[in-house]
């Protein structure tokens, strides 16, 4: 956001307050997000400006751009805001059902576009696996275990949910993890689970579970490609995920 835009949005304490603006159209034309997007391209817009294009109208005393800035400040970042469910978006002040649906659809389209790009490559990299599933699994309030089934080229075949647990624990038996791979004749699989706390460090239970599944997969002849724990980015962490293969545990 430029200083000029911010100054336009801040009332002059000396001048008469006048009517409150609550529309993007009330901004100077050169500062409106839509016009800036057409003139400079979408990458030139801030997160708040991009959100404002979906919000479009605001509230008395708070235009769409200010609403977007407030939402991002309240939730800490665009990533956290994009994790909200449609029901949570609808409950936000100044949104409602129609705008919530638009935002939820936009976030989902972004995730699907990212996945299409990733599916062009083998699922043999923990960073690629994280990009494929991380954003969606970071939204989950409970631990869940999933498997990505892979063919002989280690390309993605399908995704299966294995278990859904508590806030801090999701137990999965080896038979439950391997069953989808056997049913769909997969060559191999990646096991995924999330830590809602954001810290992807494996627990003792995670280590024991991984050892059991590694042994069972070896017996039935299915390639256990990796077990990736999905966490969340943080300044104190070197990575938002933990890969058992990368750590030499597979």
C-alpha positions, -999 to +999 in steps of 0.1 A: +000+000+000+015+034-010+017+063+014-006+083-010-033+056-008-031+055+030-033+093+032-064+092+010-080+067+034-072+087+066-096+116+075-081+151+077-085+160+114-090+197+105-115+193+076-152+186+081-156+148+082-183+147+055-200+115+045-182+082+052-171+062+021-178+026+019-172+018-018-140+012-038-155+036-064-151+064-038-113+061-040-094+083-065-096+064-098-058+058-100-058+042-066-086+018-071-074-018-070-092-028-102-076+001-122-042-006-106-045-043-116-053-034-152-025-009-153+002-027-134-008-064-133-021-084-104+013-090-089+017-053-082-013-053-058-011-060-021-029-088-005-055-063+009-061-048-026-066-083-041-091-091-013-109-058-018-117-067-054-138-096-040-153-077-011-162-048-034-184-029-009-178-022+027-196-007+057-205+028+068-172+044+076-151+014+063-146+009+025-138-025+010-100-019+011-102-010+048-123-042+054-096-063+037-069-046+057-088-053+089-094-090+081-058-096+073-047-079+105-073-098+126-062-132+112-025-124+110-018-132+073-034-141+040-025-177+046-044-179+079-073-160+064-075-185+035-077-214+060-112-202+072-142-224+062-170-209+042-191-207+074-163-188+092-159-164+063-197-158+062-196-148+099-170-121+093-182-086+096-189-070+061-188-104+042-220-125+043-229-155+022-223-141-013-188-127-006-178-156+015-187-180-013-166-159-038-136-159-014-139-196-006-141-204-044-110-182-051-089-199-024-099-233-037-092-225-073-057-213-062-051-246-044-063-267-074-042-247-099-011-254-077-020-291-075-024-294-113+012-280-117+026-304-091+009-335-106+031-331-137+060-343-116+067-375-095+057-373-058+093-381-047+102-348-031+090-338+004+088-302-007+066-311-036+044-333-013+041-304+011+031-280-016+005-305-029-012-312+005+001-287+030-023-258+026-054-280+028-041-300+058-030-269+077-067-259+078-078-291+097-084-286+134-077-322+143-049-346+133-057-367+103-038-394+084-040-396+046-021-416+019-012-405-016-012-436-039+015-436-066+021-456-097+054-471-109+066-436-120+057-423-085+030-402-101-001-394-082-030-418-086-054-408-058-057-396-022-074-416+006-081-405+042-072-432+067-081-418+101-093-386+118-083-381+153-082-356+182-066-322+184-032-337+191-033-374+181-045-395+152-036-432+155-034-453+123-030-490+121-007-505+094-036-524+079-057-492+075-028-474+058-020-503+034-056-512+025-061-484-001-028-493-018-038-529-020-073-522-032-061-498-060-030-518-069-007-489-062+031-494-066+038-471-036+024-446-013+032-414+007+018-412+042+007-378+054-005-364+087-009-329+102+001-314+135-025-286+142-001-270+167+020-261+136+052-279+149+059-308+125+084-325+148+076-362+151+064-376+184+074-410+198+040-423+187+047-410+151+081-428+151+065-461+163+037-458+138+061-452+110+083-482+119+053-505+120+040-493+086+075-496+071+077-532+082+042-541+070+048-524+036+080-544+031+062-576+038+035-570+012+059-555-014+045-519-015+070-490-017+067-467+013+080-436-004+078-411+026+059-401+057+055-363+057+042-345+088+025-312+078+031-283+101+030-245+095+056-219+086+071-199+115+101-177+120+116-202+145+113-232+122+136-242+093+108-260+076+069-263+079+071-300+073+091-331+085+101-358+061+110-392+076+129-401+044+148-368+044+157-374+080+170-409+072+142-427+091+129-446+060 
